[in-house]
Amino acid sequence: MTATVAVVGGGYGGITVAQALDDVADVVLIDPKDAFVHNVAALRAIVDPSWAEQMFMPYSGLLKRGRVVEDWVVSVEAHGVWLSSGGFMQADYIVIATGTSYPFPAKVGSHHAEAARRRIQATSEALYQAGHVLLLGAGPVGLELAGEISSAWPQKGVTVVDPAGEILSGTFMADFDPELSQRMRDMLHQQLMERGTRLLLGTAPDHSLPVPAGTLQTFTTTMRSGETVTADIWFRCHGRQPASRVLGRSLSMVRRHDDLIEVMPDLRLRGQRRVFAIGDVTATGALDTAVVAIEQAGVVADNIRFLLTGEGELGTYRPAQPVLSIPLGPTGGVTYIPDAGILDGDATAEIKGGDLFVGRYAAMFGLSG
Ligand SMILES: Cc1cc2nc3c(=O)[nH]c(=O)nc-3n(C[C@H](O)[C@H](O)[C@H](O)COP(=O)(O)OP(=O)(O)OC[C@H]3O[C@@H](n4cnc5c(N)ncnc54)[C@H](O)[C@@H]3O)c2cc1C
């Protein structure tokens, strides 16, 4: 009898581990979405909705033997998962790859590709009509969105506000050498200034904003520091939330106070022989990137293969030196690659600006790209 591997979540990590084990196990990939979302292109799609035609990839082409179940896992236990449609799916191995949620437009917020495309299109039209855009958050999402808007519509005003005193604050750059981080911040800062982007740092709106995010309606808001901003639309560019509430009662002790899942170096949950976790939802100290989720998926696929066949040995995940790329639209940004150092906007555009890796993922799903 072949072992069953339940993969909970069909994002970057989940699709990679599911495809890697398809030849050796009965793989069941469970995700409420009707298509994989290539999130890396989400912010480009907001200024150019033609990208929304390419960023949703039906799961049907992913697995040859295994199956994809369109459902929501309400609880993961040591020997299987409870589905929102009712019923318990027993599994010999489980991989939790539920990632994080994030406000629209960084994450699309709908399980249906068609509805998500319509929302992207409508938001893009509203954005097109807006004269001034307010972005709350100067992390990677806020800066990347500012870059996309200022590239697509150089005449539009863009203001980015963040309570921290510098861009890219918080834990995001914690593992970077401070001098390196500062150089990257300086380069991004400079490029944003050249585009006329207004940065209000060390402050925040003193009241909640009077209109919902993503709505075309002119409003004025006052910052705690006294400046006022009049904008026609705004977006929340912070608020990442790890999707770890899926841990059932028998596993909940590995959920940390910050909602990340604690894993051992071989990416199994502490005390569990057959339950693994990968990607953004885990506390491995690595950056929240698709690159990391895919690396971890490779380690887990090898480990499950070892547990199934006895060939090889259990491997461990060690965070590699971080790679970071923040594009500012198709022609700017900054990238850090350990062997190459800090790369400027032109190099960033070359690395990421082209097809935003759509072709790579289209190939995984048997699409032409
Ligand atoms: C705007 C933006 C741009 C980015 N650009 C890059 C980039 O250029 N390069 C890079 O490396 N990284 C980039 N990232 C980061 C990257 O998207 C994440 O690190 C990556 O998605 C993490 O993969 P994951 O598999 O852990 O989770 P995700 O890709 O978030 O996938 C999680 C999946 O789990 C599903 N799920 C959640 N809960 C349940 C449940 N209870 N039951 C079943 N399924 C569930 C979700 O529907 C989702 O499909 C970007 C992120 C954003 C927001």
The ligand as an SDF file (V2000), in Angstrom:
LIG
                    3D

 53 58  0  0  0  0  0  0  0  0999 V2000
    3.4230   41.3200   -2.9970 C   0  0  0  0  0  0  0  0  0  0  0  0
    4.3990   40.2350   -2.6810 C   0  0  0  0  0  0  0  0  0  0  0  0
    5.5020   40.0320   -3.4920 C   0  0  0  0  0  0  0  0  0  0  0  0
    6.4100   39.0190   -3.1990 C   0  0  0  0  0  0  0  0  0  0  0  0
    7.5020   38.8410   -4.0010 N   0  0  0  0  0  0  0  0  0  0  0  0
    8.3610   37.8300   -3.7390 C   0  0  0  0  0  0  0  0  0  0  0  0
    9.4760   37.5770   -4.6040 C   0  0  0  0  0  0  0  0  0  0  0  0
    9.6820   38.2660   -5.5910 O   0  0  0  0  0  0  0  0  0  0  0  0
   10.2970   36.5380   -4.3120 N   0  0  0  0  0  0  0  0  0  0  0  0
   10.0860   35.7390   -3.2200 C   0  0  0  0  0  0  0  0  0  0  0  0
   10.8680   34.7770   -3.0180 O   0  0  0  0  0  0  0  0  0  0  0  0
    9.0470   35.9410   -2.3780 N   0  0  0  0  0  0  0  0  0  0  0  0
    8.1830   36.9700   -2.6070 C   0  0  0  0  0  0  0  0  0  0  0  0
    7.1150   37.1880   -1.7690 N   0  0  0  0  0  0  0  0  0  0  0  0
    6.9290   36.3230   -0.5860 C   0  0  0  0  0  0  0  0  0  0  0  0
    6.2180   35.0260   -0.9710 C   0  0  0  0  0  0  0  0  0  0  0  0
    4.9870   35.3030   -1.6210 O   0  0  0  0  0  0  0  0  0  0  0  0
    5.9420   34.1840    0.2790 C   0  0  0  0  0  0  0  0  0  0  0  0
    7.1180   34.0470    1.0260 O   0  0  0  0  0  0  0  0  0  0  0  0
    5.4390   32.8060   -0.1530 C   0  0  0  0  0  0  0  0  0  0  0  0
    4.1350   32.9410   -0.6880 O   0  0  0  0  0  0  0  0  0  0  0  0
    5.4210   31.8110    1.0050 C   0  0  0  0  0  0  0  0  0  0  0  0
    5.0120   30.5690    0.5140 O   0  0  0  0  0  0  0  0  0  0  0  0
    4.1910   29.5550    1.4240 P   0  0  0  0  0  0  0  0  0  0  0  0
    4.0490   28.2940    0.6300 O   0  0  0  0  0  0  0  0  0  0  0  0
    4.7620   29.4790    2.7900 O   0  0  0  0  0  0  0  0  0  0  0  0
    2.7550   30.2430    1.6250 O   0  0  0  0  0  0  0  0  0  0  0  0
    1.7310   30.8480    0.5820 P   0  0  0  0  0  0  0  0  0  0  0  0
    2.3370   30.9990   -0.7560 O   0  0  0  0  0  0  0  0  0  0  0  0
    1.1440   32.0330    1.2600 O   0  0  0  0  0  0  0  0  0  0  0  0
    0.6220   29.7330    0.4490 O   0  0  0  0  0  0  0  0  0  0  0  0
   -0.1910   29.3500    1.5230 C   0  0  0  0  0  0  0  0  0  0  0  0
   -1.3840   28.5950    0.9490 C   0  0  0  0  0  0  0  0  0  0  0  0
   -2.0670   27.9620    2.0260 O   0  0  0  0  0  0  0  0  0  0  0  0
   -3.4450   28.0460    1.8030 C   0  0  0  0  0  0  0  0  0  0  0  0
   -4.1050   27.8970    3.1000 N   0  0  0  0  0  0  0  0  0  0  0  0
   -4.0600   28.7550    4.1620 C   0  0  0  0  0  0  0  0  0  0  0  0
   -4.7840   28.2540    5.1730 N   0  0  0  0  0  0  0  0  0  0  0  0
   -5.2830   27.0600    4.7530 C   0  0  0  0  0  0  0  0  0  0  0  0
   -6.1150   26.0810    5.3490 C   0  0  0  0  0  0  0  0  0  0  0  0
   -6.5740   26.2030    6.5990 N   0  0  0  0  0  0  0  0  0  0  0  0
   -6.4490   24.9720    4.6310 N   0  0  0  0  0  0  0  0  0  0  0  0
   -5.9790   24.8120    3.3620 C   0  0  0  0  0  0  0  0  0  0  0  0
   -5.1880   25.7220    2.7470 N   0  0  0  0  0  0  0  0  0  0  0  0
   -4.8480   26.8220    3.4330 C   0  0  0  0  0  0  0  0  0  0  0  0
   -3.6390   29.4070    1.1580 C   0  0  0  0  0  0  0  0  0  0  0  0
   -4.8510   29.4610    0.4200 O   0  0  0  0  0  0  0  0  0  0  0  0
   -2.4030   29.4950    0.2550 C   0  0  0  0  0  0  0  0  0  0  0  0
   -2.6670   28.9900   -1.0290 O   0  0  0  0  0  0  0  0  0  0  0  0
    6.1950   38.2080   -2.0430 C   0  0  0  0  0  0  0  0  0  0  0  0
    5.0810   38.3990   -1.2220 C   0  0  0  0  0  0  0  0  0  0  0  0
    4.1890   39.4130   -1.5320 C   0  0  0  0  0  0  0  0  0  0  0  0
    2.9900   39.6160   -0.6280 C   0  0  0  0  0  0  0  0  0  0  0  0
  1  2  1  0
  2  3  1  0
  2 52  2  0
  3  4  2  0
  4  5  1  0
  4 50  1  0
  5  6  2  0
  6  7  1  0
  6 13  1  0
  7  8  2  0
  7  9  1  0
  9 10  1  0
 10 11  2  0
 10 12  1  0
 12 13  2  0
 13 14  1  0
 14 15  1  0
 14 50  1  0
 15 16  1  0
 16 17  1  0
 16 18  1  0
 18 19  1  0
 18 20  1  0
 20 21  1  0
 20 22  1  0
 22 23  1  0
 23 24  1  0
 24 25  2  0
 24 26  1  0
 24 27  1  0
 27 28  1  0
 28 29  2  0
 28 30  1  0
 28 31  1  0
 31 32  1  0
 32 33  1  0
 33 34  1  0
 33 48  1  0
 34 35  1  0
 35 36  1  0
 35 46  1  0
 36 37  1  0
 36 45  1  0
 37 38  2  0
 38 39  1  0
 39 40  1  0
 39 45  2  0
 40 41  1  0
 40 42  2  0
 42 43  1  0
 43 44  2  0
 44 45  1  0
 46 47  1  0
 46 48  1  0
 48 49  1  0
 50 51  2  0
 51 52  1  0
 52 53  1  0
M  END
$$$$
